[in-house]
Amino acid sequence: MNLPTFVRVQPDGVVVLSLKVQPRASENEISGAVGNELKIRITAPPVDSAANEALLRFLSEKLDCPASAVQLIRGATSRHKIVAIHGLASADVIARLMQ
């Protein structure tokens, strides 16, 4: 299966997403692929990691997985983030993000 450019699968099966996050949006939503990243709009402001927490909560709801399965790996203070998804197959992640 050809994966979108924003998805990588590590040898241990962990799915890694490259994201571009836009804080202070009007609603939480996935805007689609932008270059090699998936753009996600989050309503929370980028203050005291509120946007990061809202992003992880939004992803866990969208992927229908426990919050503990979604982990911010890199980009805590940047709009460009790397997030790991544990316990889901890449096909499931892609299907749930795109619905």
C-alpha positions, -999 to +999 in steps of 0.1 A: +000+000+000+013+034-009+013+057+021+006+094+020+038+115+023+028+125+059+027+089+072+057+067+081+057+033+097+086+025+120+101-011+121+083-017+154+049-009+137+044+025+153+028+049+128+044+084+127+026+114+113+042+147+101+017+175+110+014+212+105-008+226+132-027+259+130-038+270+165-067+294+172-088+281+144-125+284+143-130+247+147-109+215+152-105+199+118-082+182+094-075+205+064-057+179+042-022+173+031+001+203+026+034+192+011+047+164+032+026+172+062-011+168+072-026+202+082-047+202+113-066+232+126-070+234+164-092+259+183-068+261+213-043+289+215-005+281+215-001+290+252+011+267+280+010+237+256-028+241+253-027+236+215-005+205+219-029+189+244-059+198+222-041+183+192-034+150+210-070+148+223-084+156+188-063+129+173-072+103+199-109+110+193-106+110+155-086+078+156-109+062+182-080+052+204-069+059+240-051+092+246-021+073+258-017+058+223-010+093+208+024+108+216+040+140+206+076+131+196+089+164+183+077+200+178+063+210+212+070+247+205+067+246+167+037+244+143+055+215+126+050+184+148+059+147+147+033+125+164+035+087+170+004+065+170+008+033+190-013+002+185-030+010+152-021-002+117-012+025+092-042+017+070-066+022+100-049+055+108-052+068+073-088+057+069-099+073+102-081+105+095-096+109+061-132+102+070 
